[in-house]
Amino acid sequence: MSAVSMETPAPLAIESPARRAWRRLKQRKSALLALFVIVALILIAIFAPLIAPYDPTKQSWSAVRKAPSLAHWFGTDEVGRDILSRIIFGTRASLSAGVISVGIAITIGVPLGLLAGYLGGKVDAILGRITDAMLAVPFLILAIALAAFLGPSLGNAMIAIGVTATPLFIRLTRGQTLSVVKEDYIEAARAVGNPGWRIALRHILPNVMPALLVQATLTIATAIIAEASLSFLGLGQQPPAPSWGSMLNAAQRFLTNAPWMAVWPGLAIFVTVLSFNLFGDGLRDALDPRTK
């Protein structure tokens, strides 16, 4: 009687969360296209001096409000500056405002949200009332008030936008912490004697990071619009430094004679904000464990 050979099945490979998220993200074509545009914008901002055909601040009174041509692909503005070069350098201001202001909001909001959700009690009540009071004021109105108080400059505009966006991350982090802190593994971490700060940083924070990443991506789009609005009002990037918002402010006086002055910065803001929103939506679906 021959012995029947029994082969041990090979163990199934365990897919890491990052690899699973990337696989899901690749299935969303709009999110991939948005990611490509965002990467292209970052490269444009980094290599702006090499890409721009002209000095963005150089004036030429012989080329005032010239229509798009082979010499100036996007035309020129009211003092003869090349609009394409100003759009390219303006990418730096917009992306810097979006990333740095959201970084400020995360730096302030996430620790406060962790404290409120983990400690609860009076700390949660005080932070909750402050957050509600800030959220009661429209985002852009509060940003304008803070920027006007600090003074007109791109740095102050970033601070104003970052402080204004902080309540969003406080509330989100608090809500995620409240849902995670009731899990069994948190109770187990307490039972073995882990201090509170270790539980918050090693066990709670990694589990709320996916939601924070999605919120950060979407908030960058809001921050770019806010920076353009502040620059339009004269509270952001100051002339002659290029900014999409200040370019729109200058173009409003020449909409009939030189519409290209408004078309290109407006289109740049539209494409950038749309790309971040589409990427944020795709990232949210990719990081959602309930997504199949």
Secondary structure, DSSP 8 states (H G I E B T S, - for coil): ----------------HHHHHHHHHHT-HHHHHHHHHHHHHHHHHHTHHHH-SS-TT---GGGTT--S-SSSTT-B-TTS-BHHHHHHHHHHHHHHHHHHHHHHHHHHHHHHHHHHHHH-HHHHHHHHHHHHHHHTS-HHHHHHHHHHHH-SSHHHHHHHHHHHHHHHHHHHHHHHHHHHTTSHHHHHHHHTT--HHHHIIIIIHHHHHHHHHHHHHHHHHHHHHHHHHHHHTTSSS-TTS--HHHHHHHHGGGTTT-THHHHHHHHHHHHHHHHHHHHHHHHHHHH-TT--
